[in-house]
Amino acid sequence: MRRSFWVALGLGAGATGAVVASRWARRQARRVAPATIAREAKGGILDLGKLVSESISEGRRAMSEREQELRTELSADAAATEREESRTAGGPPGA
């Protein structure tokens, strides 16, 4: 009786361990399958493409903003120079 109990317990534990190990091995095999790796790589490439696209649009926005600042400064400097020249020459420029 005692011996049959321990044999049955050992067989049950062995069978359970074999099922768990088999499921783990199948899961690991699916994880490293070429289709899975390709799908993950595709997702990474799409994320990288989106990041690059966002960076380019942010760069263009900043460039446009800075260009507007420079044009504003340049027009203000030109207007100040014209006013100063007209004051020192005693009349309008080119007269």
C-alpha positions, 0 to 999 in steps of 0.5 A, a space after each residue: 500500500 505504501 509503496 504503491 502510493 509513492 509510485 503513483 505520486 512519483 508517476 504523477 509528479 513526473 507526468 506533471 513535470 513533463 507536461 510543464 516542460 513541454 509547454 515551456 519548450 513549445 512557448 520558447 520555440 514559438 518565441 524564436 520562430 522566424 515569423 515572430 522575429 520578423 514581426 517584431 523587427 517590422 514593428 521596430 522598423 515602423 516605430 523607427 520610421 515614425 520617430 524619424 518622421 516626427 523628428 523631421 517635422 519638428 526640425 522643419 517647424 523649428 527651422 521655419 520659426 527661426 527663419 521668421 525670427 531672423 527675417 523680423 530681426 533683419 527687417 528691424 535692423 534695416 529700418 533702423 539703419 534707414 532712419 539713422 541714415 536719413 537723420 545724418 544725411 538731413 533728408 531722405 536716402 538717395 536725394 
